[in-house]
Amino acid sequence: MELLKYVSIKLSIGLILGILLGYLTNPSLIYTLLITSILLVLLGLLFFKEQHTKSIRFGILMLLTSIGIGVSSFSLSQPKNNASHYTHYDHHKKHTLQLKIIEVLKQTSFSNRYIVGIKSIDNLESTGKLILSIPIDSLQEKLTVDQEVITYSEISLIKPPLNPHQFDYKDYLGNLGIYHQAQLKSNAIITTKKPTSTIYGIAASIRNKINLKLQQANFGTDELAVIEALLLGQRTNISDSTYTNYKNAGAVHILALSGLHIGILLVLLQFILKPLEILKYGHTLKLIVIIITLWGFAVIAGLSASIIRAVTMFCFIAYAQFLNRPTSTFNILALSLFFTLLIHPLFLFQVGFQMSYAAVFAIIWIYPLLQRFWFPNSWIVRKGWQLLSVSIAAQLGVLPISLFYFHQFPGLFFVSNLIIIPFLGIVLGLGFLVIILSLIDWLPSFLASFYSTIIQTMNSIIKWIAQQEAFLFTNIPFNTAQLILSYVLCISLVLALSKQSFKKWAIFLLTIICFQCWTFYSFFTTQQSEKLVVGHETKNTLLLHQSGRNLNVLSSHTPFKRIVSDYVVGENIYEVKHQPTKNSYTIQGTSFYIMDSLGIYPPDKTQIILLTQSPRINLERFIDSIQPKIIIADGSNYKKTIKRWKASCKKRKLPFHYTDEKGAYYFNISKINL
């Protein structure tokens, strides 16, 4: 591939491989730094000895060095490798914690949630981040960024997913360097006076001031929430229905302040600052102003991971345009990727990072090919085709990632993009004007009303597109192997179309065969499998019995749809049936009994007992009578009852599995009689 001629792309590939290697192996920091230092010395010696960089030895050593740098950067980014990190203390008991609010998260129905940094534990300086949850209290004001609180509390591990194929929130937070949480009462914290200010707190105060001014302009609730997302990167106030509409219409990227918005902002700045080019050093001055403005906007938007990577990427692109060398675009983009991951290696595991760079690389690479494929004479048709080409290229870049993480494909994505994207520059430009005028109290009511109507119209269009359910393809099974093969398929297709040859088309067809073979293999293995799982759901008993591609859902009440749909997608299920639970089952010759609130004993000795709905029984007497091998308790039981049962099983040395602590219970069986 011609792209591999760029050194920056080779270095980026090596760095990514190194980060992945560090993620999978979690090596010692000291040994990692030592090996990387040796590789750097050897690379330097070889460079001065050979005086050129085109030898195979130098290329291999450079690749190994970049891999070593990737492993080292990953190890250095791990908070636990910091000697002052709180995990090096005995954090399993209550401590006096001094915490600083870093980020305000979207509140749940019951609590306000924050990301906090630990300043000290028992007056000993410490570092690390936690998730802090405080029950919603009408008398207690929400905490703000940079506020510091003192509390006496213990911290607990973040729970892994309790049901199969659920979103792993613990793993997601782990990639952000967050491993524990603290749940406090509103009266259990003391707010300190005169906390130290940070750039995050200053940015939050600016955003709060802007929000207050916009609220005074009488924008509607939904319109204001979308404006905050578009211009300030704050999505905490967006309603679930509005967010779902944008997601189903294939336009959710509009709500996430990322590369699209920064790219449009860059175009607007280049247009506004074009008169500077008449000055002697106008081009350089223009570049400096653009970079300062982009990073200034990033600060106001809260310096989130998405905005940092987007601004970094487009600052490099602005520099590439300043150089005025078209061939340098890939090189500059790869450099931005390299330096972003070098400083923040954990960005690699964030979906937004993956989709941003995949989309931009695809646009830069595929868009020119589509323009060469067809160049209409009509100006209107040509502009429409250009916009559609950008949308197609971006979708090709992000489609495998989207299917892997979200398992759905909005068939009308091109419609929403064709309608919304051409006017997004006007929406953003006018939005910035509205913010500036509101801050200086010069915002005329007609302009605020006009802008509110634009946002309302955009929301209505997105809602209409989202309602065309026939074009929304959901619950698409897509695993890691299919993700990799899909990208190989896309790359081989583009290469075959760009410069046709028998070899390239053969590789493309071979990739299709490999993809089909893996899909058939997945279907075959699923068809041969049989599983029984006791799931976890509050106030409900849930059993998932899979027989091939058929799923039988046994529950005392209608289960939460998301639990079943996650299992259906993860296991490639074709048909789902629902049935109420019975009391007695036989699993490969093993008796399995479900005891409900009636507390009726099984007629015979039973090996596996599932306790549901908190039956009033003397568990020790029950164990002596029935002599089970294991007792399972699900989410339908009271927690106070669970503690008593747990103690009884511990006294009797009997295995006890509580689904709210240990997650779903999986039966190790090959044949089930249900």
C-alpha positions as CSV (number, residue, x, y, z in Angstrom):
1,M,0.0,0.0,0.0
2,E,1.2,3.5,-0.8
3,L,0.1,4.7,2.6
4,L,2.8,2.6,4.3
5,K,5.5,4.8,2.6
6,Y,4.8,7.4,5.3
7,V,7.0,7.0,8.4
8,S,4.3,8.5,10.6
9,I,1.9,5.8,9.6
10,K,4.4,3.0,10.4
11,L,5.2,4.6,13.7
12,S,1.5,4.9,14.5
13,I,0.9,1.2,13.6
14,G,3.8,0.2,15.9
15,L,2.5,2.4,18.7
16,I,-1.0,0.9,18.5
17,L,0.4,-2.6,18.5
18,G,2.4,-1.7,21.6
19,I,-0.6,-0.3,23.4
20,L,-2.6,-3.4,22.6
21,L,0.3,-5.6,23.8
22,G,0.5,-3.6,27.0
23,Y,-3.2,-3.9,27.5
24,L,-3.2,-7.7,27.0
25,T,-0.1,-8.5,29.1
26,N,0.1,-5.6,31.7
27,P,3.9,-5.9,32.0
28,S,6.1,-4.5,34.7
29,L,6.8,-0.8,34.3
30,I,10.5,-1.0,35.1
31,Y,11.2,-3.8,32.7
32,T,9.2,-2.1,30.0
33,L,11.1,1.1,30.3
34,L,14.4,-0.7,30.4
35,I,13.7,-2.7,27.2
36,T,12.4,0.4,25.4
37,S,15.5,2.4,26.4
38,I,17.7,-0.4,25.0
39,L,15.8,-0.4,21.8
40,L,16.1,3.4,21.4
41,V,19.8,3.2,22.0
42,L,20.2,0.4,19.4
43,L,18.1,2.4,16.9
44,G,20.2,5.5,17.4
45,L,23.5,3.5,17.0
46,L,22.2,1.8,13.8
47,F,21.1,5.2,12.4
48,F,24.5,6.8,12.9
49,K,26.3,3.7,11.6
50,E,24.2,3.2,8.4
51,Q,23.4,6.9,7.7
52,H,20.1,5.9,6.1
53,T,16.8,4.5,7.1
54,K,15.8,2.3,4.2
55,S,17.5,-1.0,5.3
56,I,15.4,-3.9,6.5
57,R,17.3,-4.0,9.8
58,F,16.5,-0.4,10.5
59,G,12.8,-0.9,9.6
60,I,12.4,-3.9,11.9
61,L,14.2,-2.2,14.8
62,M,12.1,1.0,14.3
63,L,9.0,-1.1,14.4
64,L,10.1,-2.9,17.6
65,T,11.0,0.4,19.2
66,S,7.7,2.0,18.4
67,I,6.0,-1.1,19.9
68,G,8.2,-0.7,23.0
69,I,7.2,3.0,23.2
70,G,3.5,1.9,23.0
71,V,3.9,-0.6,25.8
72,S,5.8,2.0,27.9
73,S,3.2,4.7,27.3
74,F,0.4,2.3,28.3
75,S,2.2,1.3,31.5
76,L,3.0,4.9,32.4
77,S,-0.7,5.9,31.8
78,Q,-1.9,3.3,34.4
79,P,-2.8,5.2,37.5
80,K,-2.0,2.1,39.7
81,N,1.7,2.5,38.7
82,N,1.8,5.8,40.6
83,A,3.2,5.2,44.1
84,S,0.7,7.6,45.6
85,H,-2.4,6.0,44.1
86,Y,-5.1,5.1,46.6
87,T,-5.0,1.4,45.7
88,H,-1.7,1.2,47.5
89,Y,-3.5,2.0,50.8
90,D,-5.9,-0.3,52.6
91,H,-9.0,1.0,50.9
92,H,-11.3,-1.8,52.1
93,K,-12.3,0.1,55.2
94,K,-13.7,3.5,56.0
95,H,-11.3,6.5,55.5
96,T,-11.5,10.3,55.8
97,L,-11.4,11.3,52.1
98,Q,-10.8,14.7,50.6
99,L,-12.2,14.7,47.1
100,K,-12.2,17.2,44.2
101,I,-15.0,17.3,41.6
102,I,-13.5,16.7,38.2
103,E,-16.6,16.2,36.1
104,V,-20.4,16.4,36.6
105,L,-22.1,13.3,35.1
106,K,-25.7,12.9,33.9
107,Q,-27.9,12.3,37.0
108,T,-30.0,9.2,37.3
109,S,-33.5,9.0,38.7
110,F,-32.2,8.7,42.2
111,S,-28.7,10.3,42.5
112,N,-26.3,12.9,41.3
113,R,-23.1,11.4,39.9
114,Y,-19.6,12.9,39.6
115,I,-16.1,11.9,38.7
116,V,-13.9,13.0,41.6
117,G,-10.2,13.1,42.2
118,I,-8.8,11.9,45.5
119,K,-6.6,14.6,47.2
120,S,-5.9,12.8,50.4
121,I,-6.8,9.7,52.5
122,D,-6.6,10.1,56.2
123,N,-4.7,13.4,55.6
124,L,-2.1,11.5,53.5
125,E,-1.6,12.9,50.0
126,S,-3.0,10.5,47.5
127,T,-4.1,10.3,43.8
128,G,-6.7,8.5,41.8
129,K,-10.3,8.9,40.5
130,L,-13.6,7.6,41.8
131,I,-17.3,7.7,40.8
132,L,-19.2,9.5,43.5
133,S,-23.0,9.1,43.9
134,I,-25.1,11.3,46.1
135,P,-28.9,10.8,46.5
136,I,-30.9,13.7,45.0
137,D,-31.9,16.1,47.7
138,S,-34.0,19.2,47.0
139,L,-32.3,21.0,49.9
140,Q,-28.8,20.2,48.7
141,E,-27.3,22.0,45.8
142,K,-25.5,20.0,43.1
143,L,-21.7,20.1,43.4
144,T,-19.8,21.9,40.7
145,V,-16.4,21.3,39.0
146,D,-13.5,22.2,41.3
147,Q,-15.5,22.0,44.5
148,E,-13.8,20.0,47.2
149,V,-15.6,17.9,49.8
150,I,-14.5,15.9,52.9
151,T,-16.3,12.7,53.9
152,Y,-15.8,9.6,56.0
153,S,-16.6,6.7,53.9
154,E,-15.5,3.4,52.4
155,I,-15.0,2.8,48.6
156,S,-16.3,-0.2,46.7
157,L,-15.4,-1.9,43.5
158,I,-17.5,-1.1,40.5
159,K,-19.6,-4.1,39.6
160,P,-19.0,-6.0,36.5
161,P,-22.0,-6.8,34.2
162,L,-24.4,-9.1,36.1
163,N,-26.0,-10.6,33.0
164,P,-24.4,-12.1,29.8
165,H,-23.5,-9.8,27.0
166,Q,-24.4,-6.6,29.0
167,F,-22.4,-3.4,28.5
168,D,-19.3,-3.7,30.7
169,Y,-19.4,-0.4,32.6
170,K,-16.6,-1.6,34.9
171,D,-14.2,-2.2,31.9
172,Y,-15.3,1.2,30.3
173,L,-14.4,3.1,33.5
174,G,-11.2,1.0,33.9
175,N,-10.0,2.4,30.6
176,L,-10.5,5.8,32.1
177,G,-8.4,4.9,35.1
178,I,-11.4,4.6,37.4
179,Y,-11.7,1.4,39.5
180,H,-13.9,2.2,42.5
181,Q,-16.9,4.2,43.6
182,A,-18.3,5.8,46.7
183,Q,-21.9,6.2,47.5
184,L,-22.7,8.9,50.1
185,K,-25.7,10.5,51.7
186,S,-26.1,14.2,51.1
187,N,-25.6,15.0,54.8
188,A,-22.3,13.0,54.9
189,I,-20.1,15.5,53.1
190,I,-18.5,18.7,54.2
191,T,-17.8,21.3,51.4
192,T,-14.4,23.0,51.9
193,K,-14.0,26.8,51.5
194,K,-11.8,28.4,48.9
195,P,-10.8,25.3,46.8
196,T,-8.0,25.6,44.4
197,S,-9.0,26.5,40.8
198,T,-8.2,24.5,37.8
199,I,-8.7,25.0,34.1
200,Y,-11.6,22.6,34.2
201,G,-13.3,24.6,36.9
202,I,-12.8,27.9,35.0
203,A,-14.2,26.3,31.9
204,A,-17.2,24.9,33.8
205,S,-17.9,28.4,35.3
206,I,-17.8,29.9,31.8
207,R,-20.2,27.2,30.5
208,N,-22.5,27.7,33.5
209,K,-22.6,31.5,32.7
210,I,-23.4,30.8,29.1
211,N,-26.2,28.3,30.1
212,L,-27.7,30.9,32.4
213,K,-27.7,33.5,29.6
214,L,-29.3,31.0,27.2
215,Q,-32.0,30.1,29.7
216,Q,-32.8,33.8,30.0
217,A,-33.4,33.8,26.2
218,N,-36.4,31.5,26.7
219,F,-35.2,28.6,24.5
220,G,-37.3,25.4,24.8
221,T,-36.1,22.6,27.0
222,D,-35.2,20.2,24.1
223,E,-33.8,23.1,22.0
224,L,-31.6,24.3,24.8
225,A,-30.3,20.8,25.5
226,V,-29.3,20.4,21.8
227,I,-27.7,23.8,21.7
228,E,-25.6,22.9,24.8
229,A,-24.5,19.7,23.1
230,L,-23.8,21.3,19.7
231,L,-21.8,24.3,21.0
232,L,-20.6,23.4,24.5
233,G,-20.2,19.6,24.4
234,Q,-22.6,19.1,27.3
235,R,-25.1,16.3,26.7
236,T,-26.3,15.8,30.3
237,N,-29.6,17.6,29.7
238,I,-30.6,15.8,26.5
239,S,-33.7,13.7,27.0
240,D,-33.6,10.0,26.3
241,S,-36.2,10.3,23.5
242,T,-34.3,13.1,21.7
243,Y,-31.0,11.1,21.9
244,T,-32.7,7.9,20.7
245,N,-34.2,9.8,17.7
246,Y,-30.7,11.1,16.7
247,K,-29.2,7.6,17.1
248,N,-31.9,5.9,15.1
249,A,-31.6,8.5,12.3
250,G,-27.9,7.9,12.1
251,A,-27.2,11.5,13.2
252,V,-26.0,11.0,16.8
253,H,-22.6,12.3,15.8
254,I,-24.2,15.7,15.5
255,L,-24.8,15.7,19.3
256,A,-21.3,14.6,20.2
257,L,-18.9,17.5,20.0
258,S,-16.1,15.9,17.9
259,G,-14.3,16.0,14.6
260,L,-17.3,17.1,12.6
261,H,-17.9,20.2,14.6
262,I,-14.2,21.1,14.9
263,G,-13.8,20.6,11.1
264,I,-16.7,23.0,10.4
265,L,-15.3,25.5,13.0
266,L,-11.9,25.2,11.2
267,V,-13.6,26.0,7.8
268,L,-15.4,29.0,9.4
269,L,-12.2,30.3,10.9
270,Q,-10.3,30.0,7.6
271,F,-13.0,31.9,5.8
272,I,-13.2,34.7,8.5
273,L,-9.4,35.0,8.8
274,K,-8.7,34.9,5.1
275,P,-8.0,38.7,4.9
276,L,-5.0,38.1,7.1
277,E,-3.3,36.5,4.1
278,I,-2.6,39.8,2.5
279,L,-0.1,40.6,5.3
280,K,3.6,39.8,5.1
281,Y,3.4,36.9,7.5
282,G,-0.4,36.6,7.2
283,H,-0.5,32.8,6.6
284,T,1.6,32.1,9.7
285,L,-0.5,34.6,11.8
286,K,-3.7,32.9,10.5
287,L,-2.4,29.5,11.5
288,I,-1.5,30.7,15.0
289,V,-4.9,32.4,15.5
290,I,-6.7,29.2,14.3
291,I,-4.8,27.0,16.7
292,I,-5.3,29.4,19.7
293,T,-9.0,29.7,18.9
294,L,-9.5,25.9,18.5
295,W,-7.8,25.2,21.8
296,G,-9.7,28.0,23.5
297,F,-12.9,26.5,22.3
298,A,-11.7,23.1,23.6
299,V,-11.1,24.6,27.1
300,I,-14.7,26.1,27.1
301,A,-16.1,22.8,26.0
302,G,-14.5,21.1,29.1
303,L,-11.4,19.5,27.5
304,S,-13.2,16.2,27.3
305,A,-11.4,13.3,25.6
306,S,-13.5,13.7,22.4
307,I,-12.7,17.4,22.1
308,I,-9.0,17.0,22.8
309,R,-8.5,14.4,20.1
310,A,-10.7,16.4,17.6
311,V,-8.8,19.6,18.2
312,T,-5.4,17.8,18.1
313,M,-6.3,16.2,14.8
314,F,-7.6,19.3,13.1
315,C,-4.7,21.4,14.4
316,F,-2.4,19.0,12.5
317,I,-4.7,19.2,9.5
318,A,-4.6,23.0,9.6
319,Y,-0.8,22.8,9.6
320,A,-1.0,20.4,6.6
321,Q,-3.1,23.0,4.8
322,F,-0.6,25.7,5.8
323,L,2.2,23.7,4.1
324,N,0.0,23.5,1.0
325,R,1.1,20.0,0.1
326,P,-1.8,17.6,-0.6
327,T,0.3,14.5,-0.1
328,S,1.1,15.5,3.5
329,T,-2.5,15.1,4.7
330,F,-2.2,11.4,5.6
331,N,1.2,12.1,7.1
332,I,0.0,14.9,9.3
333,L,-3.1,13.0,10.3
334,A,-1.0,10.0,11.3
335,L,1.3,12.3,13.3
336,S,-1.7,13.6,15.2
337,L,-2.8,10.0,15.9
338,F,0.7,9.2,17.1
339,F,1.2,12.1,19.5
340,T,-2.4,11.8,20.8
341,L,-1.9,8.1,21.7
342,L,1.6,8.8,23.0
343,I,0.2,11.2,25.6
344,H,-3.2,9.5,26.1
345,P,-2.8,5.8,25.2
346,L,-6.1,4.8,26.8
347,F,-7.9,6.9,24.1
348,L,-7.4,3.9,21.8
349,F,-10.0,2.0,23.7
350,Q,-12.7,4.7,23.5
351,V,-15.3,4.2,20.8
352,G,-15.4,7.9,20.0
353,F,-11.6,7.9,19.3
354,Q,-11.9,4.9,17.1
355,M,-14.8,6.2,15.1
356,S,-13.3,9.8,14.7
357,Y,-10.0,8.6,13.1
358,A,-11.7,5.8,11.1
359,A,-14.1,8.4,9.6
360,V,-11.5,11.0,8.8
361,F,-9.0,8.5,7.3
362,A,-11.9,7.0,5.2
363,I,-13.0,10.5,4.0
364,I,-9.4,11.5,3.0
365,W,-8.8,8.2,1.2
366,I,-12.2,7.2,-0.3
367,Y,-13.8,10.6,-1.1
368,P,-11.3,11.5,-3.9
369,L,-11.9,8.0,-5.4
370,L,-15.7,8.5,-5.4
371,Q,-15.2,12.0,-7.1
372,R,-13.2,10.4,-9.8
373,F,-15.8,7.7,-10.3
374,W,-18.5,10.4,-11.2
375,F,-18.2,14.1,-11.7
376,P,-21.6,15.6,-12.6
377,N,-21.8,18.7,-14.8
378,S,-24.7,20.3,-12.9
379,W,-23.5,22.4,-10.0
380,I,-26.4,21.3,-7.7
381,V,-26.0,17.6,-8.6
382,R,-22.3,17.9,-8.1
383,K,-22.6,19.5,-4.7
384,G,-25.1,16.9,-3.7
385,W,-22.9,14.1,-4.9
386,Q,-19.9,15.6,-3.0
387,L,-21.9,15.6,0.2
388,L,-23.2,12.1,-0.4
389,S,-19.6,11.0,-1.1
390,V,-18.4,12.3,2.2
391,S,-21.2,10.6,4.0
392,I,-20.6,7.3,2.2
393,A,-16.9,7.4,2.9
394,A,-17.4,8.2,6.5
395,Q,-19.9,5.4,6.9
396,L,-17.6,2.9,5.3
397,G,-15.0,3.9,7.8
398,V,-17.1,3.6,10.9
399,L,-19.7,0.9,9.9
400,P,-17.7,-2.1,11.3
401,I,-17.1,-0.3,14.6
402,S,-20.7,0.8,14.8
403,L,-22.0,-2.7,14.2
404,F,-19.5,-4.1,16.7
405,Y,-20.5,-1.8,19.5
406,F,-24.1,-0.8,18.8
407,H,-25.3,-3.7,16.6
408,Q,-27.6,-1.5,14.5
409,F,-27.4,0.3,11.2
410,P,-29.6,3.3,10.3
411,G,-30.5,2.8,6.7
412,L,-31.5,6.4,6.2
413,F,-28.2,7.9,7.5
414,F,-27.5,9.5,4.1
415,V,-30.9,11.2,4.2
416,S,-30.2,12.8,7.6
417,N,-26.7,13.8,6.6
418,L,-27.9,15.2,3.3
419,I,-30.5,17.3,5.0
420,I,-28.7,18.4,8.2
421,I,-24.9,18.5,7.4
422,P,-25.1,21.2,4.7
423,F,-26.7,23.6,7.2
424,L,-24.7,22.5,10.2
425,G,-22.1,25.2,9.5
426,I,-24.9,27.8,9.6
427,V,-26.3,26.3,12.8
428,L,-22.9,26.3,14.5
429,G,-21.9,29.8,13.2
430,L,-25.2,31.3,14.2
431,G,-25.0,29.5,17.5
432,F,-21.6,31.0,18.3
433,L,-23.1,34.4,17.4
434,V,-26.0,33.8,19.7
435,I,-23.7,32.9,22.6
436,I,-21.5,36.0,22.1
437,L,-24.5,38.3,22.0
438,S,-26.1,36.7,25.0
439,L,-22.9,37.1,27.0
440,I,-22.9,40.9,26.4
441,D,-26.7,41.1,26.8
442,W,-27.2,42.2,23.2
443,L,-29.1,39.2,22.0
444,P,-32.3,40.4,20.2
445,S,-35.4,38.4,20.8
446,F,-36.1,37.8,17.1
447,L,-32.6,36.2,16.7
448,A,-33.1,33.9,19.7
449,S,-36.6,33.0,18.4
450,F,-35.2,32.4,14.9
451,Y,-32.4,30.2,16.2
452,S,-34.8,28.2,18.4
453,T,-37.0,27.6,15.4
454,I,-34.0,26.2,13.4
455,I,-33.1,23.8,16.2
456,Q,-36.7,22.8,16.7
457,T,-37.0,22.1,12.9
458,M,-33.8,20.1,13.0
459,N,-35.2,18.0,15.9
460,S,-38.4,17.5,14.0
461,I,-36.7,16.3,10.9
462,I,-34.5,13.9,12.9
463,K,-37.6,12.6,14.7
464,W,-39.4,11.9,11.4
465,I,-36.4,10.1,10.0
466,A,-36.0,8.0,13.2
467,Q,-39.7,7.0,12.9
468,Q,-39.1,5.2,9.6
469,E,-38.5,1.9,11.5
470,A,-38.4,-0.2,8.3
471,F,-35.0,1.4,7.5
472,L,-33.5,0.8,10.9
473,F,-31.7,-2.5,11.2
474,T,-31.2,-3.5,14.8
475,N,-29.9,-6.5,16.8
476,I,-27.2,-7.3,14.3
477,P,-24.7,-9.9,15.7
478,F,-21.2,-8.8,15.0
479,N,-18.1,-10.1,16.8
480,T,-14.4,-9.3,16.9
481,A,-13.5,-11.6,14.0
482,Q,-16.2,-10.0,11.8
483,L,-14.9,-6.5,12.8
484,I,-11.4,-7.3,11.6
485,L,-12.6,-9.1,8.4
486,S,-14.9,-6.2,7.6
487,Y,-12.0,-3.7,7.6
488,V,-9.9,-6.1,5.5
489,L,-12.9,-6.3,3.1
490,C,-13.3,-2.6,2.9
491,I,-9.6,-1.9,2.3
492,S,-9.3,-4.6,-0.3
493,L,-12.4,-3.3,-2.2
494,V,-11.1,0.3,-2.2
495,L,-7.6,-0.9,-3.4
496,A,-9.2,-3.0,-6.1
497,L,-11.4,-0.1,-7.4
498,S,-8.6,2.5,-7.2
499,K,-6.1,0.5,-9.3
500,Q,-7.6,-2.6,-10.7
501,S,-5.6,-5.8,-11.1
502,F,-6.3,-9.5,-10.9
503,K,-4.3,-9.9,-7.7
504,K,-6.3,-7.2,-5.9
505,W,-9.7,-8.5,-6.9
506,A,-8.6,-12.0,-5.9
507,I,-7.7,-10.8,-2.4
508,F,-11.1,-9.0,-2.2
509,L,-13.0,-12.2,-3.2
510,L,-10.9,-14.3,-0.9
511,T,-11.8,-11.9,2.0
512,I,-15.5,-12.3,1.2
513,I,-15.1,-16.1,1.3
514,C,-13.3,-15.8,4.7
515,F,-16.1,-13.5,6.0
516,Q,-18.8,-16.0,4.9
517,C,-16.9,-19.0,6.3
518,W,-16.6,-17.3,9.7
519,T,-20.3,-16.3,9.6
520,F,-21.3,-19.9,8.8
521,Y,-19.0,-21.2,11.5
522,S,-20.6,-18.9,14.0
523,F,-24.1,-20.1,13.0
524,F,-23.0,-23.7,13.3
525,T,-21.4,-23.4,16.7
526,T,-24.5,-21.5,18.0
527,Q,-26.8,-24.2,16.5
528,Q,-24.9,-26.9,18.5
529,S,-24.9,-25.1,21.9
530,E,-27.3,-25.4,24.8
531,K,-27.1,-23.2,27.8
532,L,-29.1,-22.4,30.9
533,V,-28.5,-19.1,32.8
534,V,-30.1,-17.7,36.0
535,G,-30.1,-14.0,35.2
536,H,-30.2,-11.1,37.6
537,E,-33.1,-8.6,37.6
538,T,-34.4,-6.7,40.5
539,K,-37.8,-7.9,41.7
540,N,-37.9,-10.6,39.1
541,T,-36.8,-14.2,38.5
542,L,-35.3,-14.8,35.1
543,L,-34.0,-18.0,33.4
544,L,-32.5,-18.0,29.9
545,H,-32.6,-21.4,28.2
546,Q,-30.8,-21.4,24.9
547,S,-31.2,-24.4,22.6
548,G,-29.3,-23.7,19.4
549,R,-30.5,-20.5,17.9
550,N,-33.8,-20.6,20.0
551,L,-34.1,-18.9,23.3
552,N,-36.7,-19.7,25.9
553,V,-37.2,-16.9,28.4
554,L,-38.7,-18.2,31.7
555,S,-39.6,-15.4,34.2
556,S,-42.1,-14.6,37.0
557,H,-42.8,-11.2,35.4
558,T,-42.1,-9.7,32.0
559,P,-38.3,-9.2,32.0
560,F,-36.5,-6.0,31.1
561,K,-36.2,-6.0,27.3
562,R,-32.5,-4.9,27.3
563,I,-31.4,-8.0,29.1
564,V,-33.1,-10.3,26.6
565,S,-32.0,-8.3,23.5
566,D,-28.4,-8.2,24.7
567,Y,-28.4,-12.0,25.0
568,V,-30.1,-12.4,21.6
569,V,-27.5,-10.3,19.9
570,G,-24.5,-11.8,21.7
571,E,-25.6,-15.4,21.1
572,N,-27.0,-14.9,17.6
573,I,-30.5,-16.0,18.6
574,Y,-33.1,-16.5,15.8
575,E,-36.3,-17.1,17.8
576,V,-37.4,-16.0,21.3
577,K,-40.3,-17.5,23.3
578,H,-41.5,-16.4,26.8
579,Q,-42.9,-18.8,29.4
580,P,-43.6,-18.5,33.2
581,T,-41.3,-20.3,35.5
582,K,-42.2,-23.6,37.1
583,N,-41.0,-24.9,40.5
584,S,-39.2,-28.1,39.4
585,Y,-36.8,-28.9,36.5
586,T,-34.4,-31.6,35.6
587,I,-30.9,-30.7,34.2
588,Q,-29.0,-33.6,32.8
589,G,-30.2,-35.9,35.6
590,T,-29.7,-33.2,38.3
591,S,-32.8,-31.9,40.1
592,F,-33.3,-28.1,40.1
593,Y,-36.0,-26.5,42.3
594,I,-37.2,-22.9,42.4
595,M,-38.6,-21.9,45.8
596,D,-40.8,-18.8,45.8
597,S,-42.5,-16.7,48.5
598,L,-44.8,-19.7,49.4
599,G,-41.8,-21.5,50.9
600,I,-43.1,-25.0,49.7
601,Y,-40.3,-27.6,50.2
602,P,-39.4,-29.8,47.2
603,P,-40.9,-33.4,47.5
604,D,-37.5,-35.0,47.3
605,K,-33.9,-34.2,48.0
606,T,-32.8,-31.6,45.4
607,Q,-29.2,-30.7,44.3
608,I,-29.7,-27.1,43.1
609,I,-32.0,-24.7,44.9
610,L,-33.0,-21.2,43.5
611,L,-34.5,-19.0,46.2
612,T,-36.8,-16.3,44.9
613,Q,-39.2,-13.7,46.4
614,S,-37.8,-14.0,49.9
615,P,-39.5,-17.2,51.2
616,R,-39.9,-17.2,55.0
617,I,-37.9,-20.4,55.8
618,N,-35.3,-21.5,58.3
619,L,-32.5,-22.0,55.8
620,E,-30.3,-24.1,58.2
621,R,-33.2,-26.5,58.8
622,F,-34.0,-26.5,55.1
623,I,-30.4,-27.4,54.2
624,D,-30.4,-30.3,56.8
625,S,-33.6,-31.6,55.3
626,I,-33.0,-31.3,51.5
627,Q,-29.1,-31.4,51.5
628,P,-28.6,-29.4,48.3
629,K,-25.1,-29.0,46.7
630,I,-25.6,-25.3,46.0
631,I,-28.0,-22.5,46.8
632,I,-28.7,-19.7,44.4
633,A,-30.5,-16.4,45.2
634,D,-31.6,-14.0,42.5
635,G,-32.6,-10.3,42.5
636,S,-36.2,-10.9,43.6
637,N,-35.1,-11.3,47.3
638,Y,-34.7,-8.7,50.0
639,K,-31.1,-7.8,50.8
640,K,-31.6,-8.3,54.5
641,T,-32.8,-11.8,53.9
642,I,-29.8,-12.4,51.6
643,K,-27.4,-11.5,54.4
644,R,-29.0,-14.1,56.7
645,W,-29.0,-16.8,54.1
646,K,-25.3,-16.0,53.3
647,A,-24.4,-16.5,56.9
648,S,-26.3,-19.8,57.2
649,C,-24.6,-21.2,54.1
650,K,-21.2,-20.1,55.3
651,K,-21.9,-21.9,58.6
652,R,-22.9,-25.1,56.8
653,K,-20.0,-24.7,54.3
654,L,-22.4,-24.7,51.4
655,P,-21.8,-22.8,48.2
656,F,-24.0,-19.7,48.0
657,H,-24.4,-17.7,44.7
658,Y,-26.1,-14.3,44.9
659,T,-26.7,-12.9,41.5
660,D,-26.4,-9.3,42.6
661,E,-22.9,-9.9,43.9
662,K,-21.5,-12.6,41.6
663,G,-23.6,-12.0,38.5
664,A,-25.6,-14.6,36.5
665,Y,-25.3,-18.2,37.4
666,Y,-24.3,-20.5,34.4
667,F,-25.2,-24.2,34.5
668,N,-22.4,-26.5,33.3
669,I,-24.6,-28.8,31.2
670,S,-24.9,-30.4,27.8
671,K,-28.6,-31.4,27.8
672,I,-31.5,-29.9,29.6
673,N,-35.0,-31.2,30.2
674,L,-37.3,-28.2,30.6
